[in-house]
Amino acid sequence: MKILFIYPNVNAQVGFNYGIASISAVLKENGHDTRLLNLNEKLGPVPESEEIVKIVKSYNPDLIGFSVVTPQYQYALKIATHIKQSCDVPILCGGIHATIAADEVLKEECFDFVCVGEGEYPVSELVSMMEKGIEPKEIPGIWTKVNGNIYRNPVRPFIDITKLPRKDYEIFDLQNMIDVESGWVRVMASRGCPFRCTYCLNHQVVNLYEGDTGLTGKKLNYTRRHSVDEVLSEISYLLANYKGITTIIFDDDIFTLDMEFLRDFCNRYRSVSNLPFVVNAHVKVFNEERARLLKDAGCSIVKFGVESGSDRIRREILLRPMSNKEIIDSFAVAHKYGFHTSAFLLLGLPHETKEDIMATVELLREVKPGRFRWSLFFPFPKTTAYDISEKGGFINFDKMKELSNFTDESCLDFGPEHNLFLYKMKKILPWYVNMGMDSNISEIFSPLVKEIESLSHEEWNSVNTRISKMDTTAGESANLTKRDYYLTKYNSFTAVKSDWQG
């Protein structure tokens, strides 16, 4: 059979979809043909709905599969509806949004099936039954509707990822992605995360699987890892088949979690590659031994999820029980071993005050990460953070449907005054941090911050579009001081220390 995957990812960063790559690999292993429409403007012109219909008709698939995150759902729904009106082809919706909001998705006329949870075996079984002409009503992990009746089938236990075939990199235009990403290529060595932060969907996925399978704790086996042999083999494959790779970035939630794996990997990595690599760490599982292993293996960047500098916000809203001291100490260890560090931050959290945001600024000034990236909080449905936001009356549901990413606007409403402060902060967060870096740098950025702070909503709207130019001009002045400062680089939500040469 022929399966066409569609990955809606517009107005967003270039992203490699591991779910599609893995499901496609299983389907190809079983003799099926797969193709992908990877819809992202950075990879090339994004086709309009009519053009997508032409592509569908030309390929003539037996099944179309969408993989969707919540901010892209309305766009996916638009495309699927247009296809359904023009083509008689079954459409499946999968991805994290479909897993969390399966009932909502299956109510739409354009979707015939919903994949709930990990899709490799459910989709493979669905395709097999369709090929044999069997009504696919009772496939674990697949919800469907037949004659108006919805069949809500429970998920099957988590997959043993070591038994899966290698991800299907060919279905993506991976060389184009590597070129667009300046030689960076993505690898994932594990699935799952042991932490249950309120804003992340991990805890909802765990709850779903616990309820459907009756398994808990270690028996649930949510956090899984490929063997070091598998990971090194995958890296070797990528290096042998694609050109221009300069950096390997591991997308694992926490690469430093399993000490035994980390030791083995770091001791053997240089046997297949001398390229620098990048990992996600966690302040609860990062120390001198981990830092030394990573450094000796060639790791260049270590990234930490900080989210907020406010201890109250981390404890009460995010359920991230880590102290500022632990954060400071982890960055200090990373800097001791010469890593370029990265801090992930969230702005616009429910019940967050201006003082909480300024606490984040103060923490950044103290830890001095190599870079920091910020996004506006987006409440994923059915997460604890969503419930907190809804109970607080913060969610603008109409606006929530319009957003396609976490960087442009917030769907939370805090009132005119705090909304304006938040939108200013979204644009000039690095300026606030620079004010505390050095007296020479502060002299450049403090007047700019004071000017922006004084602007009314109407005045801000007229200045907003000129922030990028103002940032560039300030950076030119800062360069003359030969002091460290943060400049916006790569995109509008990443600030990088001026001494970074990458």
C-alpha positions as CSV (number, residue, x, y, z in Angstrom):
1,M,0.0,0.0,0.0
2,K,1.0,3.7,-0.4
3,I,1.0,6.0,2.6
4,L,1.4,9.7,2.4
5,F,2.5,11.5,5.6
6,I,1.8,15.2,6.1
7,Y,3.8,17.1,8.7
8,P,2.3,20.6,9.2
9,N,5.1,22.7,10.7
10,V,4.6,26.3,9.3
11,N,5.8,29.4,11.0
12,A,8.0,27.3,13.2
13,Q,11.6,26.0,13.4
14,V,12.8,23.3,11.1
15,G,11.9,20.1,12.9
16,F,12.7,16.4,12.3
17,N,9.7,14.4,13.1
18,Y,10.9,11.2,14.8
19,G,7.5,9.6,14.9
20,I,7.0,9.8,11.1
21,A,10.6,8.6,10.5
22,S,10.0,5.6,12.8
23,I,6.5,4.7,11.5
24,S,7.7,5.0,7.9
25,A,10.6,2.6,8.6
26,V,8.3,0.0,10.0
27,L,5.9,0.3,7.1
28,K,8.7,0.0,4.5
29,E,10.0,-3.0,6.4
30,N,6.6,-4.6,5.7
31,G,6.7,-3.8,2.0
32,H,4.7,-0.6,1.9
33,D,5.6,2.6,0.0
34,T,5.7,6.0,1.9
35,R,6.2,9.6,1.1
36,L,6.2,12.8,3.1
37,L,5.0,16.4,2.7
38,N,7.1,18.4,5.2
39,L,5.4,21.8,5.3
40,N,7.9,24.3,6.6
41,E,8.7,27.6,4.8
42,K,12.4,27.4,5.7
43,L,12.7,24.2,3.6
44,G,11.0,25.7,0.5
45,P,7.8,27.2,-0.7
46,V,4.8,25.8,1.2
47,P,2.1,24.6,-1.2
48,E,-1.4,26.0,-0.9
49,S,-4.3,23.6,-0.2
50,E,-5.2,23.2,-3.9
51,E,-1.6,22.3,-4.7
52,I,-1.5,19.8,-1.8
53,V,-4.7,18.2,-3.3
54,K,-2.9,17.9,-6.7
55,I,0.1,16.2,-5.0
56,V,-2.3,13.8,-3.2
57,K,-4.0,12.9,-6.5
58,S,-0.7,12.4,-8.3
59,Y,0.6,10.0,-5.6
60,N,-2.8,8.4,-5.1
61,P,-2.2,7.1,-1.6
62,D,-4.2,4.4,0.1
63,L,-3.9,6.3,3.4
64,I,-2.9,9.8,4.5
65,G,-1.3,10.3,7.9
66,F,-1.0,13.6,9.7
67,S,1.4,14.1,12.6
68,V,0.2,17.2,14.6
69,V,1.2,19.3,17.6
70,T,-1.5,21.5,19.1
71,P,-0.5,24.8,17.7
72,Q,-0.5,23.3,14.2
73,Y,-3.8,21.5,14.6
74,Q,-6.0,24.2,13.0
75,Y,-3.8,24.3,9.9
76,A,-3.8,20.5,9.7
77,L,-7.6,20.5,10.0
78,K,-7.8,23.0,7.1
79,I,-5.6,20.9,4.9
80,A,-7.4,17.6,5.8
81,T,-10.8,19.1,5.1
82,H,-9.7,20.4,1.7
83,I,-8.3,16.9,0.8
84,K,-11.4,15.2,2.0
85,Q,-13.6,17.4,-0.1
86,S,-11.6,16.5,-3.2
87,C,-10.3,13.0,-2.7
88,D,-11.8,9.7,-1.5
89,V,-8.9,8.6,0.7
90,P,-8.9,7.6,4.4
91,I,-7.1,10.1,6.7
92,L,-5.4,9.3,9.9
93,C,-4.4,11.9,12.5
94,G,-1.6,11.2,14.9
95,G,1.0,13.0,17.0
96,I,0.8,14.4,20.5
97,H,-2.4,16.5,19.9
98,A,-4.3,13.5,18.6
99,T,-3.1,11.4,21.6
100,I,-4.3,14.0,24.1
101,A,-7.4,15.2,22.3
102,A,-8.6,12.1,20.4
103,D,-12.3,12.7,20.9
104,E,-12.0,16.2,19.6
105,V,-10.1,15.1,16.5
106,L,-12.4,12.2,15.6
107,K,-15.4,14.4,15.7
108,E,-14.1,16.1,12.6
109,E,-15.6,14.6,9.3
110,C,-12.2,14.8,7.6
111,F,-10.5,12.3,10.0
112,D,-11.4,8.6,9.7
113,F,-8.8,7.4,12.3
114,V,-6.9,8.7,15.2
115,C,-3.6,7.2,16.4
116,V,-3.4,7.4,20.2
117,G,0.1,7.0,21.6
118,E,3.1,5.5,19.9
119,G,2.2,4.7,16.3
120,E,4.7,2.2,14.8
121,Y,2.7,-0.9,15.5
122,P,-0.9,0.5,15.4
123,V,-0.4,2.2,12.0
124,S,1.3,-0.9,10.6
125,E,-1.6,-3.1,11.8
126,L,-4.1,-0.5,10.4
127,V,-2.4,-0.6,7.0
128,S,-2.3,-4.4,7.0
129,M,-6.0,-4.7,7.8
130,M,-6.9,-2.1,5.2
131,E,-4.9,-4.1,2.6
132,K,-6.7,-7.2,3.5
133,G,-10.1,-5.5,3.3
134,I,-10.8,-6.1,7.0
135,E,-12.8,-3.5,9.0
136,P,-10.2,-2.0,11.4
137,K,-12.4,-1.5,14.4
138,E,-10.4,-3.1,17.2
139,I,-6.7,-2.1,16.7
140,P,-5.0,-1.2,20.0
141,G,-3.9,2.4,19.7
142,I,-6.3,3.3,16.8
143,W,-9.6,5.1,17.3
144,T,-12.1,4.9,14.5
145,K,-15.7,5.6,13.6
146,V,-17.9,3.2,11.7
147,N,-21.5,4.0,10.8
148,G,-21.5,6.8,13.3
149,N,-20.1,4.6,16.1
150,I,-16.7,5.5,17.6
151,Y,-14.4,2.7,18.6
152,R,-12.0,3.9,21.4
153,N,-9.4,1.2,21.6
154,P,-6.8,1.3,24.4
155,V,-3.2,1.9,23.8
156,R,-0.8,-1.1,23.8
157,P,2.3,-1.1,26.1
158,F,5.2,1.1,25.2
159,I,7.4,-0.1,22.4
160,D,10.8,-1.7,23.0
161,I,12.6,0.8,20.8
162,T,15.6,-1.4,20.4
163,K,13.5,-3.8,18.2
164,L,12.5,-1.0,15.8
165,P,14.3,-0.6,12.4
166,R,16.5,2.4,11.9
167,K,14.5,5.6,11.4
168,D,13.6,6.4,7.8
169,Y,15.8,9.4,7.1
170,E,15.2,9.1,3.4
171,I,11.5,10.0,3.6
172,F,12.7,13.5,4.7
173,D,14.7,15.7,2.3
174,L,17.4,15.4,5.0
175,Q,20.2,16.9,2.9
176,N,18.2,20.0,2.5
177,M,17.4,20.1,6.2
178,I,21.1,19.7,7.0
179,D,22.0,22.5,4.7
180,V,19.3,24.8,6.0
181,E,20.5,24.1,9.6
182,S,24.1,24.9,8.8
183,G,25.3,21.3,9.1
184,W,23.5,20.4,12.2
185,V,21.8,17.0,12.2
186,R,19.5,15.6,14.8
187,V,19.6,12.2,16.5
188,M,17.4,10.8,19.3
189,A,18.8,8.0,21.5
190,S,15.9,7.6,23.9
191,R,12.2,8.2,24.6
192,G,10.5,9.5,27.7
193,C,11.3,11.6,30.7
194,P,11.1,10.7,34.4
195,F,10.0,14.2,35.4
196,R,6.4,15.3,35.4
197,C,6.6,19.1,34.8
198,T,3.1,20.6,34.6
199,Y,3.5,22.3,31.2
200,C,4.8,19.2,29.5
201,L,2.7,16.5,28.0
202,N,4.8,13.7,29.4
203,H,2.7,13.3,32.5
204,Q,-0.5,13.1,30.5
205,V,1.0,10.4,28.3
206,V,2.0,8.5,31.3
207,N,-1.4,8.8,32.9
208,L,-3.0,7.6,29.6
209,Y,-0.8,4.5,29.4
210,E,-1.2,3.7,33.1
211,G,-5.0,3.8,32.7
212,D,-5.1,1.7,29.6
213,T,-2.5,-0.9,30.3
214,G,-2.7,-1.1,34.1
215,L,1.0,-0.9,34.3
216,T,2.8,1.6,36.6
217,G,6.4,2.5,37.6
218,K,9.2,0.5,36.0
219,K,6.7,-2.0,34.5
220,L,5.3,0.8,32.4
221,N,8.8,1.3,30.9
222,Y,8.2,4.9,29.7
223,T,11.8,6.0,29.7
224,R,13.6,3.8,27.2
225,R,17.0,4.0,25.5
226,H,18.6,2.7,22.4
227,S,21.9,0.8,23.0
228,V,25.2,2.6,22.4
229,D,25.8,0.2,19.5
230,E,22.5,1.4,17.9
231,V,23.3,5.1,18.4
232,L,26.8,4.8,17.1
233,S,25.6,2.8,14.1
234,E,23.0,5.5,13.3
235,I,25.6,8.3,13.5
236,S,27.9,6.3,11.2
237,Y,25.0,5.9,8.8
238,L,24.3,9.6,8.7
239,L,27.9,10.5,8.2
240,A,28.3,8.0,5.4
241,N,25.1,9.1,3.5
242,Y,24.9,12.9,4.0
243,K,27.4,15.6,3.4
244,G,28.2,18.8,5.2
245,I,27.4,17.6,8.7
246,T,29.2,19.8,11.2
247,T,27.4,19.1,14.5
248,I,25.3,16.3,16.0
249,I,22.5,17.4,18.2
250,F,20.8,14.9,20.5
251,D,17.1,15.6,21.0
252,D,16.7,13.3,24.0
253,D,14.8,15.0,26.8
254,I,17.7,14.3,29.2
255,F,20.8,12.8,27.6
256,T,22.7,12.7,30.9
257,L,20.0,10.7,32.8
258,D,21.5,7.1,32.6
259,M,25.0,7.1,33.9
260,E,25.9,3.7,32.6
261,F,24.8,4.6,29.1
262,L,26.6,8.0,29.3
263,R,29.9,6.4,30.3
264,D,29.7,3.8,27.5
265,F,28.7,6.3,24.9
266,C,31.3,8.9,25.8
267,N,34.1,6.3,25.8
268,R,33.2,5.1,22.4
269,Y,31.8,8.2,20.5
270,R,35.2,9.2,19.0
271,S,35.5,5.7,17.4
272,V,32.9,6.9,14.9
273,S,33.1,10.7,14.8
274,N,35.2,13.6,15.9
275,L,32.4,16.1,15.3
276,P,31.1,18.2,18.2
277,F,27.8,17.2,19.7
278,V,25.0,18.9,21.7
279,V,23.0,17.4,24.6
280,N,20.1,18.3,26.9
281,A,20.9,17.9,30.6
282,H,19.1,18.5,33.8
283,V,20.4,20.2,36.9
284,K,19.3,17.2,39.0
285,V,21.5,14.9,36.9
286,F,24.5,16.9,36.1
287,N,27.8,16.8,37.9
288,E,31.6,16.9,37.5
289,E,31.8,13.3,36.3
290,R,29.1,13.8,33.7
291,A,30.8,17.0,32.6
292,R,34.2,15.4,32.3
293,L,32.8,12.4,30.3
294,L,31.0,14.7,27.8
295,K,34.0,17.0,27.4
296,D,36.4,14.2,26.7
297,A,34.0,12.8,24.1
298,G,33.7,16.1,22.2
299,C,30.5,17.6,23.5
300,S,30.4,21.3,22.8
301,I,27.1,22.6,24.1
302,V,25.1,21.5,27.2
303,K,21.5,22.8,27.4
304,F,19.4,23.1,30.6
305,G,15.7,23.7,31.1
306,V,15.6,26.7,33.6
307,E,12.2,28.0,32.6
308,S,12.0,30.6,35.4
309,G,14.2,32.3,37.9
310,S,11.4,32.4,40.4
311,D,11.5,29.6,42.9
312,R,7.7,30.1,43.5
313,I,6.9,29.7,39.9
314,R,9.0,26.6,39.5
315,R,7.5,25.0,42.6
316,E,3.9,26.0,42.5
317,I,3.2,26.4,38.7
318,L,5.8,24.2,36.9
319,L,6.5,21.4,39.4
320,R,10.2,21.8,38.8
321,P,11.6,21.2,42.4
322,M,15.1,22.6,41.8
323,S,16.7,25.5,43.7
324,N,18.5,28.5,42.2
325,K,21.6,27.2,43.9
326,E,21.3,23.9,42.0
327,I,20.9,25.8,38.7
328,I,23.8,28.1,39.4
329,D,26.1,25.1,40.5
330,S,25.2,23.1,37.3
331,F,26.1,26.0,35.0
332,A,29.3,26.6,37.0
333,V,30.3,23.0,36.5
334,A,29.6,23.2,32.8
335,H,31.6,26.4,32.4
336,K,34.4,24.9,34.4
337,Y,34.8,22.3,31.7
338,G,34.5,24.8,28.9
339,F,31.0,24.0,27.6
340,H,29.0,26.6,25.8
341,T,25.7,26.5,27.8
342,S,22.1,27.1,26.9
343,A,19.2,28.0,29.1
344,F,15.6,27.4,28.1
345,L,13.1,29.9,29.5
346,L,9.3,30.4,29.6
347,L,7.6,33.8,29.8
348,G,3.9,34.5,30.3
349,L,3.2,31.8,32.8
350,P,-0.1,31.7,34.8
351,H,0.1,33.7,38.0
352,E,3.5,35.0,37.0
353,T,4.2,38.6,38.0
354,K,6.6,41.2,36.7
355,E,8.8,40.4,39.8
356,D,8.9,36.8,38.8
357,I,10.1,37.7,35.3
358,M,12.7,40.0,36.7
359,A,13.9,37.1,38.9
360,T,14.6,35.2,35.7
361,V,16.6,38.2,34.4
362,E,18.6,38.2,37.7
363,L,19.3,34.5,37.4
364,L,20.5,34.8,33.9
365,R,22.9,37.6,34.9
366,E,24.3,35.4,37.6
367,V,24.7,32.1,35.7
368,K,25.8,33.8,32.4
369,P,24.8,31.0,30.0
370,G,26.5,30.9,26.6
371,R,23.0,31.5,25.2
372,F,19.4,31.5,26.3
373,R,16.2,30.9,24.4
374,W,12.8,31.9,25.4
375,S,9.2,31.1,24.4
376,L,5.8,32.3,25.5
377,F,4.0,29.7,27.6
378,F,1.4,27.7,25.6
379,P,-1.1,25.6,27.7
380,F,-1.3,22.2,26.1
381,P,-4.8,20.8,26.6
382,K,-5.2,18.4,29.6
383,T,-1.9,19.3,31.2
384,T,-1.8,20.4,34.7
385,A,-0.5,23.8,33.6
386,Y,-3.5,24.1,31.3
387,D,-5.8,23.4,34.2
388,I,-4.1,26.1,36.3
389,S,-4.4,28.6,33.4
390,E,-8.1,27.7,32.8
391,K,-9.0,28.0,36.5
392,G,-7.2,31.3,36.7
393,G,-9.3,32.6,33.8
394,F,-6.2,33.4,31.8
395,I,-6.9,31.6,28.5
396,N,-8.1,33.4,25.5
397,F,-9.5,30.4,23.6
398,D,-10.1,32.2,20.3
399,K,-6.6,33.4,20.2
400,M,-5.3,29.9,21.3
401,K,-6.8,28.5,18.0
402,E,-5.0,31.1,15.9
403,L,-1.5,30.5,17.2
404,S,0.9,28.3,15.3
405,N,4.0,28.7,17.5
406,F,5.1,29.6,21.0
407,T,7.3,32.6,20.1
408,D,5.1,35.3,18.4
409,E,2.2,35.8,20.8
410,S,0.6,34.5,24.0
411,C,-2.9,33.0,24.2
412,L,-3.1,34.0,27.9
413,D,-4.6,37.3,28.9
414,F,-3.2,39.0,32.0
415,G,-4.8,42.4,31.5
416,P,-3.5,45.4,29.5
417,E,-0.7,46.4,31.7
418,H,1.0,43.0,32.2
419,N,0.2,42.0,28.6
420,L,2.1,45.1,27.4
421,F,5.1,44.4,29.7
422,L,5.2,40.7,28.5
423,Y,5.2,41.7,24.8
424,K,8.0,44.2,25.4
425,M,10.0,41.6,27.4
426,K,9.5,39.1,24.6
427,K,11.3,41.5,22.3
428,I,14.0,42.9,24.5
429,L,14.8,40.3,27.2
430,P,18.5,40.3,26.3
431,W,18.6,44.1,26.8
432,Y,17.5,43.6,30.4
433,V,20.2,40.9,31.0
434,N,22.8,43.2,29.4
435,M,22.0,45.9,31.9
436,G,23.6,43.8,34.6
437,M,26.6,42.5,32.6
438,D,29.1,45.3,32.9
439,S,29.0,49.1,33.5
440,N,30.1,49.8,29.9
441,I,27.4,47.5,28.5
442,S,24.8,48.8,30.9
443,E,25.4,52.4,29.7
444,I,24.3,51.3,26.2
445,F,21.3,49.2,27.0
446,S,19.8,50.9,30.1
447,P,18.6,54.0,28.2
448,L,17.0,51.7,25.6
449,V,15.2,49.7,28.2
450,K,13.9,52.9,30.0
451,E,12.7,54.2,26.6
452,I,10.8,51.0,25.9
453,E,9.4,50.8,29.4
454,S,7.9,54.3,29.1
455,L,6.0,53.6,25.9
456,S,2.2,53.3,25.9
457,H,0.5,50.5,24.0
458,E,0.0,52.7,21.0
459,E,3.6,54.0,21.1
460,W,4.9,50.4,21.5
461,N,3.0,49.3,18.4
462,S,4.8,51.9,16.3
463,V,8.3,51.0,17.8
464,N,7.8,47.2,17.9
465,T,8.9,46.7,14.2
466,R,12.1,48.7,14.8
467,I,13.4,46.6,17.7
468,S,15.6,44.5,15.4
469,K,17.3,47.5,14.0
470,M,17.8,49.1,17.4
471,D,19.3,45.8,18.6
472,T,21.8,45.7,15.8
473,T,22.8,49.4,16.4
474,A,23.2,48.7,20.2
475,G,25.3,45.6,19.4
476,E,27.6,47.6,17.2
477,S,28.2,50.0,20.0
478,A,28.7,47.1,22.5
479,N,31.3,45.5,20.2
480,L,33.5,48.6,20.6
481,T,33.7,48.1,24.3
482,K,35.2,44.6,23.9
483,R,33.0,43.5,26.8
484,D,30.7,40.5,26.8
485,Y,27.1,41.0,26.1
486,Y,24.1,39.1,24.6
487,L,23.0,39.7,21.1
488,T,19.9,38.3,19.4
489,K,21.1,35.7,16.9
490,Y,19.7,33.0,14.6
491,N,16.1,34.0,15.4
492,S,14.1,36.5,17.4
493,F,14.0,34.3,20.5
494,T,17.6,33.3,21.0
495,A,20.3,35.5,22.6
496,V,23.9,34.5,22.3
497,K,26.9,35.7,24.2
498,S,29.1,37.9,22.1
499,D,32.2,35.7,22.5
500,W,30.5,32.7,20.8
501,Q,32.3,31.9,17.5
502,G,29.8,29.3,16.2
